[in-house]
Amino acid sequence: MRKKNQANLACLLTAMVWGGGFIATAAALRTFDPGTTLMLRFSGAAIVFWLICLVAKIRFNRACVKASVWSGVFLYSAFLLQTIGLRYTSTGMNAFLTAVNVVLVPYLVWLVFRKRPQRRQFAASLLCLGGIGCLSLSSGSFSFNVGDGLSLGCAVLFAAQIIATERAAKTGNPMAVNAIQMSVAALLSFPYALGMETWPASVPAMAWGSIAYSIFIATTLAYMLQTWAQKYTDAASASVLLCTESLFANVFGWLLLGETKTPVMVLGGILIFLSVLLVEGVFHRKSASYPEAEAKEERLCDSL
């Protein structure tokens, strides 16, 4: 299996972990305020990554540090806008607009790095966005308010975070990238959590278990997989695969919580699945060897 295929699989596993994390996050939010949840999540993950770096004696370089700091800024800012946006808009609309990053990433890569994504990546991003729309908006109507604007801003920041992570992952060790990224996100989370929110009077064991899942699985494991994957796959493909998080969240909701799914939501799942196949090149016409076909496609795009 080629490294890129392994990396794409890692992105899918990341999305699966995030999808399952919705249940844990919902449980944690019954006790902790949103900002406090983010503070605990990022602080705990930062400690874990720094311990790994110290034990493994991982080295840092200037390029990695710079890109990782930006990634951490984008990461926390995106989560904060998403959290505030949820106060003014529906969960479905928030999820849909946040997922707009899947369309933005190819264009931002093109703008920043002058690297034109392949046509199938554009097609995959549009299919994935359509599928997420079916999953998120099947039971409500489309409207646009302040919360929706914040959610759209969140999408831009998540797109920037994916691109910054790609740059950081290609210049340094994934553990070093995440140690810095999570530390920056944690530091940024303290003012809002401590200044705008209050600590709960009592914290049940279930809430601590949910926070532990968020730290060790939904953050440490997931971002470890994402950062490693972005060493070997491109940002446009990664954004499509990571956005299957909404598909896995719906699947886990159906399997574990008994949530009902409408035909429109099933259609959304099919569209997202097709977008993954496009990213994996299942519908991509191959020549004598896949690398030659891929190179031919790149030459064709450059000539347009």
BALOTOR-453212 format. One line per field, with one value per residue: residue in three letters; x, y, z of N, C-alpha, C in turn. Coordinates in Angstrom, 2 decimals. Atoms other than C-alpha are relative to their C-alpha. Layout:
REM residues N
residu = [Ala,...]
n_east = [X,...]
n_north = [Y,...]
n_up = [Z,...]
ca_east = [X,...]
ca_north = [Y,...]
ca_up = [Z,...]
c_east = [X,...]
c_north = [Y,...]
c_up = [Z,...]
//
This chain:
REM residues 304
residu = [Met,Arg,Lys,Lys,Asn,Gln,Ala,Asn,Leu,Ala,Cys,Leu,Leu,Thr,Ala,Met,Val,Trp,Gly,Gly,Gly,Phe,Ile,Ala,Thr,Ala,Ala,Ala,Leu,Arg,Thr,Phe,Asp,Pro,Gly,Thr,Thr,Leu,Met,Leu,Arg,Phe,Ser,Gly,Ala,Ala,Ile,Val,Phe,Trp,Leu,Ile,Cys,Leu,Val,Ala,Lys,Ile,Arg,Phe,Asn,Arg,Ala,Cys,Val,Lys,Ala,Ser,Val,Trp,Ser,Gly,Val,Phe,Leu,Tyr,Ser,Ala,Phe,Leu,Leu,Gln,Thr,Ile,Gly,Leu,Arg,Tyr,Thr,Ser,Thr,Gly,Met,Asn,Ala,Phe,Leu,Thr,Ala,Val,Asn,Val,Val,Leu,Val,Pro,Tyr,Leu,Val,Trp,Leu,Val,Phe,Arg,Lys,Arg,Pro,Gln,Arg,Arg,Gln,Phe,Ala,Ala,Ser,Leu,Leu,Cys,Leu,Gly,Gly,Ile,Gly,Cys,Leu,Ser,Leu,Ser,Ser,Gly,Ser,Phe,Ser,Phe,Asn,Val,Gly,Asp,Gly,Leu,Ser,Leu,Gly,Cys,Ala,Val,Leu,Phe,Ala,Ala,Gln,Ile,Ile,Ala,Thr,Glu,Arg,Ala,Ala,Lys,Thr,Gly,Asn,Pro,Met,Ala,Val,Asn,Ala,Ile,Gln,Met,Ser,Val,Ala,Ala,Leu,Leu,Ser,Phe,Pro,Tyr,Ala,Leu,Gly,Met,Glu,Thr,Trp,Pro,Ala,Ser,Val,Pro,Ala,Met,Ala,Trp,Gly,Ser,Ile,Ala,Tyr,Ser,Ile,Phe,Ile,Ala,Thr,Thr,Leu,Ala,Tyr,Met,Leu,Gln,Thr,Trp,Ala,Gln,Lys,Tyr,Thr,Asp,Ala,Ala,Ser,Ala,Ser,Val,Leu,Leu,Cys,Thr,Glu,Ser,Leu,Phe,Ala,Asn,Val,Phe,Gly,Trp,Leu,Leu,Leu,Gly,Glu,Thr,Lys,Thr,Pro,Val,Met,Val,Leu,Gly,Gly,Ile,Leu,Ile,Phe,Leu,Ser,Val,Leu,Leu,Val,Glu,Gly,Val,Phe,His,Arg,Lys,Ser,Ala,Ser,Tyr,Pro,Glu,Ala,Glu,Ala,Lys,Glu,Glu,Arg,Leu,Cys,Asp,Ser,Leu]
n_east = [0.86,-0.80,0.08,1.15,1.18,-0.03,0.32,1.44,0.66,-0.17,0.96,1.31,0.03,0.14,1.40,0.80,-0.20,0.73,1.43,0.36,-0.23,1.17,0.74,-0.75,0.06,1.35,0.07,-0.83,0.65,1.06,-0.61,-0.93,0.29,-0.77,-1.38,-0.70,-0.23,-1.12,-1.21,-0.42,-0.35,-1.27,-1.06,-0.34,-0.70,-1.32,-0.85,-0.31,-0.96,-1.30,-0.62,-0.51,-1.18,-1.11,-0.45,-0.59,-1.05,0.30,-0.56,0.86,-0.70,0.68,1.11,1.06,0.57,0.78,1.22,0.81,0.62,1.13,1.00,0.66,0.85,1.17,0.77,0.82,0.92,1.08,0.86,0.69,1.07,1.00,0.72,0.84,1.01,1.06,0.97,0.90,0.49,0.26,-1.15,-0.13,-0.53,-1.38,-0.81,-0.06,-0.84,-1.37,-0.51,-0.34,-1.46,-0.37,-0.04,-0.95,-1.39,-0.69,-0.23,-1.03,-1.26,-0.31,-0.35,-1.19,-1.15,0.01,0.10,1.37,0.48,0.54,1.43,0.80,0.04,1.07,1.28,0.20,0.35,1.39,0.84,-0.03,0.79,1.40,0.38,0.09,1.23,1.12,-0.02,0.17,1.14,1.16,1.20,0.24,-0.02,-1.24,0.06,-1.36,-0.01,-1.32,-0.63,-0.42,-1.20,-1.10,-0.28,-0.71,-1.34,-0.61,-0.40,-1.21,-1.10,-0.32,-0.72,-1.35,-0.69,-0.40,-1.13,-1.14,-0.45,-0.77,-1.32,-0.73,-0.27,-1.06,-1.26,-0.40,0.58,1.41,0.14,-0.43,1.05,1.17,-0.36,0.09,1.36,0.91,-0.40,0.51,1.46,0.30,-0.26,1.04,1.30,0.10,0.72,1.44,0.55,-0.09,0.59,1.40,0.77,-0.22,-0.23,1.21,-0.03,-0.42,-0.32,0.20,-1.02,0.29,-0.55,-1.46,-0.24,0.17,-1.17,-1.13,0.12,-0.31,-1.45,-0.86,0.45,0.48,-1.01,-1.36,-0.08,0.51,-0.92,-1.22,0.27,0.15,-1.28,-0.82,0.59,-0.23,-1.35,-0.03,1.13,0.17,1.02,1.31,0.49,0.18,1.21,1.16,0.03,0.27,1.39,0.89,0.36,1.46,0.58,-0.22,0.81,1.35,0.00,-0.09,1.27,0.98,-0.35,-0.12,1.07,1.28,0.55,0.59,-0.60,0.93,-0.58,-0.91,-1.25,-0.65,-0.59,-1.20,-1.05,-0.46,-0.79,-1.29,-0.73,-0.48,-1.10,-1.18,-0.47,-0.66,-1.29,-0.84,-0.32,0.71,0.58,-1.04,-0.49,-1.42,-0.76,-0.78,-0.23,0.70,-0.80,-0.06,1.30,0.10,-0.88,0.63,1.09,-0.60,-0.48,1.17,0.50,-0.94,0.09,1.30]
n_north = [-1.20,-1.20,-0.88,-0.89,0.78,0.16,-1.30,-0.22,0.87,-0.64,-1.11,0.60,0.44,-1.24,-0.42,0.96,-0.32,-1.24,0.29,0.60,-0.98,-0.84,0.54,-0.36,-1.45,-0.33,0.37,-0.94,-1.32,-0.02,-0.44,-1.11,-0.96,0.29,-0.48,0.82,1.29,-0.18,-0.22,1.30,0.87,-0.39,0.05,1.41,0.52,-0.63,0.70,1.34,-0.13,-0.43,1.16,0.86,-0.66,0.08,1.40,0.41,-0.98,-0.51,-1.33,-0.99,-0.93,-1.29,0.04,0.79,-0.79,-1.11,0.53,0.62,-1.09,-0.45,1.07,-0.06,-1.20,0.29,1.08,-0.51,-1.02,0.70,0.63,-1.04,-0.52,1.05,0.09,-1.20,0.07,0.94,-0.68,-0.82,0.75,1.41,0.89,0.44,-1.10,-0.21,1.08,-0.17,-1.15,0.34,0.93,-0.72,0.02,1.03,-0.67,-1.10,0.45,0.04,-1.35,-0.62,0.62,-0.59,-1.41,-0.16,0.78,0.07,1.41,0.24,1.35,0.75,-0.21,0.91,-0.53,-1.00,0.73,0.69,-0.98,-0.41,1.15,0.13,-1.09,0.32,1.06,-0.57,-0.79,0.94,0.51,-1.06,-0.89,0.76,-0.20,-1.42,-0.88,-0.75,-1.42,-0.47,-1.00,-0.28,1.28,0.63,-0.71,0.48,1.37,-0.10,-0.41,1.21,0.83,-0.59,0.27,1.43,0.19,-0.52,0.91,1.17,-0.39,-0.23,1.31,0.63,-0.62,0.40,1.44,0.26,-0.59,0.47,1.22,-0.19,-0.22,-1.38,-0.86,0.01,-0.57,-1.46,-0.36,0.13,-0.96,-1.31,0.04,0.01,-1.33,-0.91,0.37,-0.38,-1.26,0.12,0.98,-0.48,-1.33,-0.07,1.17,0.41,1.43,0.62,0.27,1.40,0.64,1.45,0.85,0.10,-1.19,0.18,1.01,-0.65,-0.87,0.89,0.43,-1.16,-0.26,1.08,0.61,-0.96,-1.03,0.53,1.02,-0.50,-0.96,0.75,0.62,-1.03,-0.63,0.96,0.19,-1.16,0.08,0.81,-0.30,-1.44,-0.62,0.11,1.34,0.13,-0.72,0.83,1.18,-0.41,-0.44,1.15,-0.02,-0.13,1.30,0.93,-0.46,0.48,1.47,0.33,-0.39,1.02,1.28,-0.05,-0.77,0.34,-1.13,0.36,-0.67,-0.19,0.33,-1.07,0.20,1.15,-0.55,-0.74,0.97,0.54,-1.04,-0.09,1.21,-0.18,-0.97,0.72,0.83,-0.90,-0.35,1.19,0.27,1.19,-0.30,-0.66,0.86,0.27,0.46,1.18,-0.01,-1.12,-1.22,-0.62,-0.62,-1.17,-1.02,-0.50,-0.90,-1.24,-0.75,-0.52,-1.14,-1.13,-0.57,-0.68]
n_up = [0.00,0.09,-1.16,0.10,-0.36,-1.45,-0.57,0.18,-0.98,-1.30,-0.05,-0.23,-1.41,-0.78,0.12,-0.77,-1.42,-0.26,0.07,-1.27,-1.06,-0.21,-1.14,-1.20,-0.17,-0.47,-1.42,-0.76,0.00,-1.01,-1.26,0.22,1.05,1.21,-0.08,-0.99,0.65,0.92,-0.80,-0.53,1.13,0.60,-1.02,-0.22,1.19,0.05,-0.98,0.54,1.11,-0.51,-0.65,1.08,0.58,-0.96,-0.11,1.28,0.30,1.34,0.24,0.63,0.88,0.08,0.96,-0.62,-1.09,0.56,0.61,-1.06,-0.75,0.80,-0.03,-1.29,-0.01,0.84,-0.62,-1.11,0.51,0.70,-1.01,-0.75,0.84,0.14,-1.26,-0.13,1.05,-0.40,-0.85,0.81,1.16,-0.29,0.10,1.38,0.81,-0.44,0.56,1.45,0.35,-0.39,1.00,1.23,0.15,0.97,1.30,-0.06,-0.06,1.29,0.50,-0.83,0.40,1.30,-0.22,-0.84,0.46,1.48,0.35,0.44,-0.33,1.12,0.23,-0.81,-1.35,-0.01,0.08,-1.27,-1.03,0.22,-0.38,-1.45,-0.56,0.24,-0.94,-1.34,0.01,-0.18,-1.37,-0.99,0.23,0.49,-0.82,-0.24,1.15,0.15,-0.28,-0.28,-1.05,-0.56,-0.33,1.25,0.43,-0.83,0.43,1.27,-0.36,-0.54,1.14,0.55,-0.93,0.08,1.26,-0.23,-0.91,0.77,0.85,-0.89,-0.49,1.08,0.03,-1.21,0.03,0.99,-0.46,-1.32,-0.56,-0.36,-1.45,-0.26,0.56,-0.87,-1.30,0.14,0.41,-1.14,-1.02,0.43,-0.15,-1.43,-0.54,0.49,-0.57,-1.41,-0.30,0.19,-0.95,-1.39,-0.12,0.43,-0.46,-1.39,-0.21,-0.58,-1.44,-0.15,1.28,-0.10,0.63,1.43,0.66,0.08,1.03,1.31,0.20,0.27,1.40,0.83,-0.05,0.46,1.26,1.00,0.27,0.13,1.04,1.27,0.61,0.32,1.30,1.03,0.29,0.74,1.33,0.86,0.54,1.22,0.89,0.19,-0.84,0.63,-0.28,-1.45,-0.43,0.35,-0.86,-1.37,-0.10,-0.18,-1.42,-0.14,0.36,-1.12,-1.13,0.24,-0.12,-1.43,-0.61,0.37,-0.63,-1.45,-0.63,0.60,0.75,1.29,1.14,1.11,1.31,0.42,-0.74,0.64,1.23,-0.40,-0.27,1.28,0.67,-0.70,0.33,1.36,-0.02,-0.49,1.11,0.96,-0.55,0.07,1.39,0.48,1.31,0.78,1.08,-0.16,1.15,-0.31,-1.45,-0.62,-0.06,1.32,0.25,-0.86,0.55,1.22,-0.39,-0.49,1.16,0.68,-0.79,0.14,1.35,0.15]
ca_east = [0.00,1.43,2.13,-0.59,-3.18,-2.08,-2.31,-5.83,-6.84,-5.42,-7.57,-10.64,-9.76,-9.39,-12.85,-14.25,-12.73,-14.13,-17.53,-17.64,-16.38,-19.65,-21.26,-18.49,-18.53,-22.29,-21.91,-19.13,-21.17,-23.89,-21.42,-18.79,-19.25,-17.96,-14.85,-13.90,-14.30,-11.90,-9.42,-9.35,-9.20,-6.30,-4.36,-4.54,-3.49,-0.60,0.74,0.53,2.38,5.11,5.68,6.04,8.51,10.59,10.71,11.48,13.91,12.26,13.96,12.26,13.20,12.27,10.08,8.09,7.60,6.37,3.85,2.68,2.03,-0.17,-1.93,-2.67,-4.04,-6.33,-7.39,-8.54,-10.09,-12.10,-13.41,-14.27,-16.25,-18.00,-18.95,-20.23,-22.03,-23.97,-25.65,-27.32,-27.93,-29.00,-26.57,-27.30,-26.65,-23.49,-22.18,-23.02,-21.36,-18.31,-17.95,-17.68,-13.94,-13.94,-14.60,-12.36,-9.20,-8.44,-8.79,-6.68,-3.97,-4.08,-3.90,-1.16,1.05,0.21,-0.58,-3.65,-5.60,-6.74,-10.21,-11.41,-10.50,-12.76,-15.53,-15.02,-15.21,-18.51,-19.97,-18.89,-20.40,-23.67,-23.72,-23.07,-25.89,-28.26,-27.16,-27.31,-30.27,-32.72,-35.03,-34.89,-35.06,-32.17,-31.73,-28.75,-28.10,-25.22,-24.54,-24.36,-21.81,-19.67,-19.95,-18.81,-15.85,-15.12,-14.98,-12.36,-10.25,-10.50,-9.40,-6.42,-5.62,-5.53,-3.16,-0.93,-0.83,0.31,3.16,4.13,3.91,6.27,8.88,8.90,8.01,4.22,4.66,6.54,3.88,1.10,2.98,3.23,-0.18,-2.03,0.00,-0.93,-4.61,-4.55,-2.98,-5.53,-8.38,-7.58,-8.78,-12.21,-12.73,-11.58,-12.93,-16.31,-17.31,-17.56,-16.36,-19.25,-20.15,-19.71,-18.25,-19.65,-17.43,-19.21,-18.12,-14.48,-14.71,-15.97,-13.14,-10.64,-12.00,-11.74,-8.11,-6.68,-8.80,-10.56,-7.54,-4.25,-4.89,-6.91,-4.47,-1.53,-3.12,-4.05,-0.59,1.19,-1.22,-0.63,3.03,2.03,-1.30,-2.38,-4.57,-7.42,-7.75,-7.33,-10.15,-12.60,-11.67,-11.74,-15.20,-16.59,-16.71,-20.36,-21.11,-19.55,-21.35,-24.67,-23.74,-22.74,-25.91,-27.96,-26.05,-25.55,-28.38,-31.09,-31.49,-33.78,-32.45,-34.50,-34.05,-32.42,-29.85,-29.15,-28.58,-26.15,-24.21,-24.03,-22.73,-20.02,-19.04,-18.75,-16.54,-14.18,-14.00,-13.13,-10.32,-9.01,-8.99,-11.47,-13.10,-9.77,-8.76,-5.39,-2.72,0.07,0.88,-0.85,2.07,2.27,-1.46,-1.23,1.72,-0.15,-3.13,-0.86,0.71,-2.75,-3.85,-0.68,-1.36,-4.91]
ca_north = [0.00,3.37,5.99,8.27,5.49,4.85,8.58,8.77,5.82,7.65,10.69,8.44,6.94,10.49,11.38,8.20,9.10,12.64,11.28,9.10,12.03,13.90,11.60,12.21,15.96,16.12,14.32,16.68,19.77,18.70,19.60,21.96,25.16,25.06,27.19,25.18,21.96,23.29,24.44,20.98,19.22,21.22,21.47,17.74,16.93,19.41,17.71,14.28,15.44,17.21,14.07,12.04,14.59,14.57,10.77,10.31,13.29,14.78,17.82,21.01,23.25,26.86,26.14,23.51,25.80,28.71,26.62,24.81,28.08,29.28,25.92,26.23,29.77,28.67,25.55,27.34,30.27,27.86,25.93,29.18,30.60,27.25,27.19,30.79,30.23,27.34,29.80,31.59,28.88,25.24,22.36,21.17,24.57,24.97,21.59,22.35,25.78,24.52,21.82,24.48,24.23,21.14,23.43,26.26,24.18,23.46,27.15,28.30,25.80,27.16,30.75,30.26,27.57,28.04,24.33,23.58,20.62,17.85,18.05,15.02,16.78,19.70,17.26,15.29,18.44,19.47,15.96,15.87,19.29,18.22,15.08,17.04,19.39,16.43,15.12,18.49,20.27,17.46,18.38,22.17,25.16,27.25,30.71,32.95,34.88,36.06,32.53,31.30,34.01,32.89,29.27,30.29,32.10,28.89,27.05,29.49,28.99,25.18,25.34,27.48,25.04,22.09,23.96,25.11,21.53,20.28,22.80,21.94,18.17,18.38,20.30,18.53,15.52,15.04,14.89,18.20,19.77,18.74,19.67,23.25,23.34,22.10,24.35,27.44,26.39,25.73,29.10,30.91,29.03,30.17,33.82,32.92,29.88,31.56,35.04,34.27,30.95,29.38,26.02,23.60,23.05,19.28,17.11,13.56,10.67,10.47,14.03,13.25,10.14,12.25,14.75,11.87,10.57,14.08,14.41,10.98,9.80,12.71,15.02,13.20,10.13,11.95,14.81,12.42,10.54,13.72,15.28,12.10,11.69,15.22,14.39,12.12,13.38,16.80,19.27,19.06,15.29,15.49,18.06,15.76,12.73,14.62,16.00,12.45,13.13,14.14,10.80,8.81,10.99,10.07,6.38,6.27,8.17,5.55,2.57,3.76,6.22,4.77,8.00,7.73,8.62,10.02,9.07,12.48,11.70,8.32,10.15,12.43,9.42,8.01,11.33,11.49,7.89,8.70,11.69,9.39,7.04,9.99,11.05,7.49,7.49,4.62,6.39,7.72,6.32,4.65,4.13,1.53,2.57,4.82,7.24,7.81,8.52,10.91,12.72,12.98,14.54,17.07,18.04,18.45,20.73,22.82,23.32,24.64]
ca_up = [0.00,-1.00,1.67,0.29,0.58,4.15,4.87,3.41,5.58,8.61,7.73,7.59,10.99,12.34,11.05,12.63,16.01,15.77,14.77,17.86,19.90,19.39,21.96,24.50,23.90,24.35,27.68,28.83,27.92,30.37,33.13,31.70,29.69,26.08,26.70,29.78,27.80,25.15,27.81,29.43,26.09,24.63,27.91,28.52,24.95,25.14,28.29,26.64,23.51,25.49,27.59,24.38,22.98,26.17,26.44,22.72,22.73,19.66,18.16,17.00,14.08,13.33,10.29,12.19,15.19,13.06,11.08,14.24,16.07,13.22,13.17,16.89,16.48,13.64,15.56,18.71,16.81,14.66,17.68,19.49,16.56,16.14,19.83,19.88,16.58,18.12,20.46,17.55,14.95,14.75,15.16,11.61,10.05,12.14,10.99,7.36,7.26,9.17,6.53,3.82,4.51,2.29,-0.69,0.51,1.02,-2.67,-3.54,-0.58,-1.53,-5.06,-3.79,-1.18,-2.73,-6.44,-6.51,-8.61,-7.15,-9.46,-11.00,-9.09,-5.83,-6.73,-7.67,-4.45,-2.31,-3.93,-3.52,0.11,0.83,-0.80,1.34,4.52,3.53,3.27,6.68,8.42,6.85,6.08,8.94,8.77,6.47,5.17,6.67,7.47,10.68,12.89,14.12,10.55,9.75,12.69,11.53,8.06,9.60,11.47,8.12,6.81,9.94,9.77,6.13,7.16,9.98,7.57,5.26,8.16,9.47,6.06,6.05,9.65,9.09,6.11,8.10,11.46,13.58,14.05,17.85,17.85,15.63,17.99,21.17,19.89,18.22,21.32,23.64,21.62,21.53,25.29,26.12,23.96,25.65,29.21,29.04,27.67,29.93,33.15,32.39,30.81,32.40,35.85,37.12,37.92,41.57,41.17,38.42,38.06,37.01,33.65,32.81,33.66,31.49,28.59,29.09,29.17,25.84,24.38,25.51,24.74,21.80,20.07,20.38,21.05,18.89,16.22,15.68,15.81,12.90,11.02,11.34,10.27,7.35,6.08,5.60,2.73,1.36,0.11,1.96,-0.58,-0.18,3.60,3.90,2.10,4.17,7.48,6.69,6.72,10.47,9.98,8.31,11.16,13.73,12.12,11.91,15.60,16.52,14.69,16.14,19.73,20.37,18.14,16.14,13.10,9.66,6.78,3.09,2.49,5.20,3.60,0.30,2.11,3.35,-0.18,-1.57,1.11,0.41,-3.31,-2.50,-0.58,-3.56,-5.79,-3.48,-3.43,-7.25,-7.67,-10.65,-11.91,-15.28,-14.99,-17.62,-17.52,-13.97,-11.51,-10.99,-14.75,-14.94,-12.02,-13.58,-16.89,-15.13,-13.40,-16.75,-18.24,-15.38,-15.74,-19.43,-18.87]
c_east = [0.89,-0.22,-1.23,-1.29,-0.08,-0.39,-1.49,-0.81,0.10,-0.97,-1.41,-0.15,-0.16,-1.44,-0.91,0.10,-0.76,-1.51,-0.50,0.15,-1.17,-0.79,0.69,-0.07,-1.36,-0.15,0.78,-0.69,-1.21,0.53,0.86,-0.53,0.90,1.47,0.84,0.31,1.19,1.31,0.54,0.50,1.38,1.15,0.45,0.78,1.40,0.96,0.42,1.06,1.37,0.71,0.59,1.28,1.21,0.56,0.72,1.13,-0.14,0.51,-1.01,0.85,-0.87,-1.21,-1.19,-0.70,-0.91,-1.33,-0.93,-0.70,-1.22,-1.12,-0.79,-0.94,-1.28,-0.91,-0.91,-1.03,-1.19,-0.97,-0.79,-1.15,-1.12,-0.86,-0.94,-1.12,-1.16,-1.06,-1.06,-0.56,-0.20,1.27,0.24,0.60,1.45,0.93,0.18,0.96,1.45,0.65,0.29,1.51,0.45,0.07,1.07,1.45,0.68,0.33,1.07,1.38,0.49,0.50,1.33,1.23,0.11,-0.04,-1.45,-0.42,-0.55,-1.50,-0.85,-0.06,-1.06,-1.36,-0.31,-0.44,-1.45,-0.97,-0.10,-0.84,-1.49,-0.51,-0.17,-1.25,-1.22,-0.08,-0.39,-1.32,-1.27,-1.26,-0.31,0.06,1.30,-0.25,1.41,-0.08,1.42,0.75,0.51,1.27,1.22,0.42,0.77,1.44,0.79,0.51,1.30,1.21,0.40,0.76,1.45,0.79,0.49,1.22,1.25,0.55,0.80,1.41,0.85,0.42,1.14,1.35,0.47,-0.69,-1.46,-0.22,0.38,-1.05,-1.16,0.30,-0.14,-1.42,-0.97,0.34,-0.54,-1.52,-0.40,0.19,-1.07,-1.35,-0.20,-0.77,-1.51,-0.62,-0.03,-0.69,-1.49,-0.87,0.33,0.18,-1.24,0.18,0.45,0.19,-0.17,1.07,-0.22,0.59,1.52,0.35,-0.12,1.18,1.23,-0.03,0.40,1.50,0.79,-0.38,-0.33,1.02,1.38,0.11,-0.41,0.98,1.37,-0.16,-0.06,1.36,0.92,-0.51,0.34,1.45,-0.02,-1.20,-0.16,-1.17,-1.40,-0.63,-0.29,-1.29,-1.26,-0.14,-0.32,-1.45,-0.99,-0.34,-1.51,-0.71,0.14,-0.82,-1.43,-0.10,0.03,-1.29,-1.08,0.27,-0.11,-1.18,-1.37,-0.65,-0.56,0.64,-1.00,0.66,0.99,1.35,0.77,0.67,1.26,1.16,0.58,0.90,1.38,0.86,0.59,1.17,1.29,0.58,0.71,1.40,0.98,0.32,-0.69,-0.56,1.02,0.56,1.51,0.63,0.81,0.33,-0.62,0.84,0.06,-1.30,-0.14,0.87,-0.59,-1.11,0.56,0.48,-1.16,-0.56,0.91,-0.13,-1.29,0.10]
c_north = [1.24,0.88,0.90,-0.74,-0.22,1.32,0.30,-0.86,0.60,1.18,-0.52,-0.47,1.20,0.46,-0.93,0.29,1.28,-0.23,-0.63,0.97,0.92,-0.46,0.39,1.50,0.44,-0.31,0.98,1.35,0.06,0.51,1.25,0.95,-0.28,0.42,-0.80,-1.38,0.07,0.17,-1.33,-0.91,0.34,-0.07,-1.43,-0.59,0.57,-0.70,-1.37,0.10,0.44,-1.14,-0.95,0.58,-0.10,-1.42,-0.43,0.93,0.54,1.43,0.89,0.86,1.24,-0.04,-0.75,0.80,1.09,-0.50,-0.57,1.05,0.52,-1.03,0.02,1.20,-0.25,-1.03,0.53,1.02,-0.64,-0.62,1.05,0.58,-1.03,-0.07,1.19,-0.04,-0.90,0.65,0.72,-0.73,-1.46,-0.83,-0.43,1.07,0.27,-1.03,0.18,1.12,-0.23,-0.88,0.66,0.02,-1.02,0.57,1.08,-0.46,-0.06,1.38,0.73,-0.57,0.60,1.43,0.15,-0.67,-0.10,-1.44,-0.31,-1.44,-0.70,0.20,-0.90,0.45,1.08,-0.70,-0.69,0.98,0.45,-1.11,-0.12,1.10,-0.24,-1.07,0.51,0.87,-0.87,-0.51,1.08,0.74,-0.72,0.27,1.47,0.80,0.80,1.47,0.45,1.11,0.19,-1.29,-0.72,0.67,-0.44,-1.41,0.00,0.46,-1.16,-0.90,0.52,-0.33,-1.48,-0.31,0.46,-0.93,-1.25,0.30,0.23,-1.32,-0.73,0.57,-0.44,-1.46,-0.33,0.57,-0.52,-1.28,0.26,0.26,1.43,0.99,0.10,0.55,1.52,0.43,-0.03,0.98,1.39,0.05,0.05,1.38,1.00,-0.28,0.49,1.30,-0.13,-0.92,0.55,1.35,0.06,-1.13,-0.32,-1.51,-0.62,-0.33,-1.43,-0.61,-1.51,-0.77,-0.11,1.18,-0.11,-1.05,0.58,0.91,-0.86,-0.51,1.15,0.25,-1.09,-0.57,1.06,1.08,-0.62,-1.00,0.57,0.96,-0.61,-0.65,1.04,0.59,-0.95,-0.14,1.15,0.16,-0.61,0.21,1.51,0.52,-0.16,-1.36,-0.18,0.67,-0.79,-1.16,0.37,0.44,-1.18,-0.20,0.06,-1.30,-0.98,0.41,-0.49,-1.51,-0.42,0.39,-1.01,-1.30,0.05,0.70,-0.27,1.15,-0.48,0.82,0.05,-0.41,1.06,-0.16,-1.20,0.43,0.77,-0.93,-0.60,1.00,0.13,-1.21,0.09,0.99,-0.65,-0.87,0.84,0.38,-1.17,-0.40,-1.22,0.23,0.63,-0.95,-0.16,-0.40,-1.21,-0.11,1.24,1.26,0.72,0.71,1.28,1.13,0.61,0.98,1.33,0.85,0.62,1.23,1.22,0.68,0.79,1.49]
c_up = [0.00,1.23,-0.06,0.35,1.51,0.69,-0.13,0.97,1.40,0.16,0.25,1.45,0.93,0.01,0.81,1.49,0.36,-0.01,1.29,1.16,0.25,1.23,1.31,0.27,0.53,1.49,0.86,0.14,0.94,1.34,-0.19,-1.07,-1.20,0.08,0.97,-0.57,-0.94,0.77,0.54,-1.11,-0.55,1.01,0.26,-1.16,-0.10,0.95,-0.52,-1.09,0.48,0.73,-1.03,-0.59,0.93,0.09,-1.28,-0.44,-1.43,-0.13,-0.73,-0.95,-0.22,-0.93,0.59,1.08,-0.55,-0.57,1.06,0.84,-0.74,0.01,1.31,0.12,-0.80,0.66,1.10,-0.50,-0.70,0.99,0.77,-0.81,-0.15,1.26,0.19,-1.03,0.35,0.88,-0.82,-1.22,0.40,-0.15,-1.45,-0.89,0.36,-0.62,-1.51,-0.39,0.39,-1.06,-1.34,-0.22,-1.03,-1.41,-0.01,-0.11,-1.37,-0.55,0.80,-0.32,-1.31,0.17,0.72,-0.60,-1.52,-0.50,-0.37,0.33,-1.25,-0.10,0.88,1.45,0.14,0.01,1.33,1.10,-0.15,0.37,1.52,0.66,-0.20,0.95,1.41,0.11,0.21,1.44,1.01,-0.11,-0.39,0.79,0.27,-1.26,0.01,0.29,0.36,1.04,0.53,0.33,-1.23,-0.54,0.80,-0.40,-1.32,0.23,0.57,-1.13,-0.62,0.89,0.01,-1.29,0.15,0.91,-0.72,-0.85,0.85,0.54,-1.06,-0.06,1.20,-0.05,-0.96,0.43,1.36,0.41,0.42,1.49,0.37,-0.48,0.97,1.39,-0.05,-0.31,1.18,1.12,-0.33,0.19,1.48,0.61,-0.42,0.65,1.43,0.25,-0.11,1.06,1.42,0.19,-0.29,0.56,1.45,0.08,0.66,1.48,0.29,-1.38,0.16,-0.76,-1.50,-0.77,-0.13,-1.04,-1.39,-0.32,-0.33,-1.44,-0.93,-0.06,-0.72,-1.37,-1.05,-0.32,-0.22,-1.15,-1.37,-0.68,-0.29,-1.38,-1.11,-0.39,-0.75,-1.42,-0.93,-0.41,-1.40,-0.92,-0.07,0.81,-0.58,0.28,1.48,0.45,-0.30,0.97,1.46,0.18,0.03,1.47,0.19,-0.34,1.16,1.22,-0.14,0.14,1.46,0.72,-0.27,0.75,1.52,0.69,-0.59,-0.76,-1.35,-1.11,-1.15,-1.31,-0.49,0.71,-0.55,-1.30,0.32,0.29,-1.27,-0.73,0.65,-0.33,-1.42,-0.05,0.47,-1.12,-1.05,0.48,-0.11,-1.44,-0.58,-1.40,-0.94,-1.04,0.10,-1.33,0.41,1.48,0.59,0.07,-1.34,-0.31,0.82,-0.53,-1.26,0.32,0.48,-1.17,-0.75,0.73,-0.18,-1.36,-0.21,0.36]
//
